[in-house]
Amino acid sequence: MTQPISRFPLVDDFASLPDDVRERILAVQEKAGFIPNVFLMLAHRPDEFRAFFAYHDALMERESDSLTKAEKEMIVVAVSADHGCLYCVVAHGAILRILAKDPLIADQIAVNYHTAGLSERQRAMLDFALHLAAQRGVLDDAWQARLEKMGFTQSDIWDIGAIAALFGLSNRLVSMARTPPNDEFYLLGRVPRAAAN
């Protein structure tokens, strides 16, 4: 039996969606080969769909001073693992494996990033993300000095914190809706794409 995508209403007819929401979903489907369940879960509330993905893109797609796209995904995986969000660990773990070209890194970070093959700088980044997301910490002088010593700029520090915060929201929404990860995510970045299809 297939698990439902959401405990909340789903849009029955794509044609009834606002054009921009429908086009975004179809563009993701064309690129990925499937529609990630989170898009379907959020589509019943178009204004929130737009707001969530606008902020997601503003953080995750922009060029940071020194954070790579893979490092941004490390933050998502670490925070999501701490929050117990299977969907985000699996989906963003797949993205991380692809960006890092490493089939093991996402699982290592999800289980215990302290023992993963990360640099001291990346560990400090994840320490700070979890300090904010899990321990309800703040950016004080000691944290700022530690992060700046690792080469992070103020803009990078904002990005780390904002990504941790956004995925706190995402983790809670997906967990509330009980949205499962798509089966396709499990193999992405582990096996060659042709073999995964």
C-alpha positions in Angstrom: 0.0 0.0 0.0 1.3 3.4 -0.9 1.6 6.0 1.8 -0.4 9.2 1.2 1.6 12.2 0.2 -0.1 14.5 2.8 -2.7 14.5 5.5 -3.9 17.7 4.0 -5.8 18.3 0.7 -3.9 17.7 -2.6 -4.8 19.4 -5.8 -6.7 17.0 -8.0 -6.4 18.9 -11.2 -3.1 20.5 -12.2 -5.0 22.8 -14.6 -6.7 24.4 -11.6 -3.3 25.6 -10.2 -2.2 29.1 -10.9 0.0 29.2 -14.0 3.3 30.0 -12.1 2.8 27.2 -9.6 1.9 24.7 -12.3 4.9 25.7 -14.4 7.3 25.4 -11.5 6.1 21.9 -10.7 6.3 20.8 -14.4 9.8 22.3 -14.7 11.0 20.3 -11.7 9.3 17.2 -13.1 11.1 17.7 -16.4 14.5 18.2 -14.8 14.2 15.4 -12.2 12.0 13.0 -14.0 9.5 13.0 -11.2 7.6 15.5 -9.0 9.0 15.7 -5.5 6.2 15.1 -3.0 6.9 18.4 -1.2 5.7 20.3 -4.3 2.5 18.4 -4.3 2.0 18.8 -0.6 2.4 22.6 -0.7 0.5 23.2 -4.0 -2.9 23.4 -2.3 -1.8 26.7 -0.7 -0.3 28.7 -3.7 0.7 31.8 -1.8 2.7 29.7 0.7 4.1 27.6 -2.1 5.4 30.8 -3.8 6.8 32.2 -0.6 8.5 29.0 0.5 10.2 28.4 -2.8 11.1 32.1 -3.3 13.0 32.0 0.0 14.4 28.6 -0.7 15.8 29.8 -4.0 17.1 33.1 -2.6 19.2 31.1 -0.1 20.1 27.9 -1.9 20.6 29.2 -5.5 22.5 32.4 -4.8 26.2 32.6 -4.8 27.5 32.9 -1.2 30.8 34.5 -0.4 32.4 31.1 0.4 29.7 28.4 1.0 29.4 26.0 -1.9 26.0 24.5 -2.9 27.1 21.2 -1.5 27.9 22.8 1.9 24.5 24.4 1.9 23.0 20.9 1.4 25.2 19.7 4.3 23.4 22.2 6.5 20.0 21.0 5.4 20.9 17.3 6.0 22.4 17.9 9.4 19.5 20.1 10.6 16.9 17.8 9.1 18.5 14.7 10.7 18.5 16.4 14.1 14.8 17.3 13.6 14.0 13.7 12.6 12.7 14.8 9.2 13.0 11.7 6.9 11.7 13.6 3.8 14.4 16.3 4.0 17.2 13.9 5.0 16.4 11.7 2.0 15.6 14.4 -0.6 18.4 16.8 0.3 20.8 13.8 1.0 20.3 12.9 -2.7 21.1 16.5 -3.8 24.2 16.5 -1.5 25.4 13.2 -3.0 25.1 14.6 -6.5 26.7 18.0 -5.7 29.5 16.5 -3.7 30.0 13.6 -6.1 30.2 11.4 -3.0 27.7 8.5 -2.5 28.5 8.3 1.3 28.6 11.8 2.6 24.9 12.4 3.1 24.4 9.3 5.2 27.5 10.1 7.3 26.3 13.6 8.0 22.8 12.4 8.8 24.0 9.8 11.3 26.9 11.8 12.9 28.5 14.7 11.1 31.3 14.7 13.7 32.7 11.5 12.3 32.0 12.3 8.6 34.9 13.1 6.3 34.5 16.8 6.6 37.0 19.6 7.0 37.3 21.5 10.3 35.7 24.5 8.6 32.6 22.4 7.5 32.3 20.9 11.1 32.3 24.5 12.5 29.6 25.4 10.0 27.4 22.5 11.0 28.2 23.1 14.7 26.8 26.6 14.3 23.8 25.5 12.3 22.8 23.0 15.0 23.6 25.5 17.7 20.9 27.7 16.2 18.4 25.1 15.1 18.6 22.5 17.9 19.9 24.4 20.9 18.1 27.7 20.2 21.4 29.4 20.4 22.4 32.9 19.2 25.3 34.4 17.3 27.4 35.8 20.1 30.9 37.2 19.9 32.6 33.9 20.5 30.6 32.2 17.7 31.3 35.1 15.3 35.0 34.9 16.1 35.2 31.1 15.7 33.4 31.3 12.3 35.4 34.3 11.0 38.6 32.4 12.0 37.4 29.6 9.7 37.0 32.1 6.8 33.3 32.7 7.0 32.1 36.2 6.2 29.1 37.9 7.9 27.1 37.1 4.7 28.1 33.4 5.0 27.1 33.4 8.7 23.7 34.8 7.7 23.4 32.1 5.1 24.2 29.3 7.5 21.6 30.6 10.0 19.0 31.3 7.4 19.3 27.9 5.9 19.0 26.3 9.3 16.0 28.4 10.1 14.2 27.7 6.7 14.7 24.0 7.1 13.4 24.1 10.6 10.2 25.4 9.0 10.4 22.9 6.2 11.0 20.0 8.5 8.0 20.9 10.7 5.7 21.3 7.7 6.7 18.0 6.1 6.5 16.2 9.4 3.1 17.6 10.2 1.8 16.6 6.8 3.5 13.2 7.1 4.9 13.6 3.6 7.1 10.7 2.6 10.2 11.0 0.4 9.8 9.9 -3.2 11.3 6.5 -3.8 13.4 8.0 -6.6 15.4 10.1 -4.1 16.9 7.0 -2.4 19.0 6.0 -5.4 20.0 9.5 -6.7 23.7 10.0 -6.4 24.3 6.4 -5.4 24.0 4.7 -8.7 24.5 6.0 -12.3 21.4 7.8 -13.4 20.6 5.3 -16.2 20.7 2.5 -13.7 18.4 4.4 -11.3 15.6 4.7 -13.9 
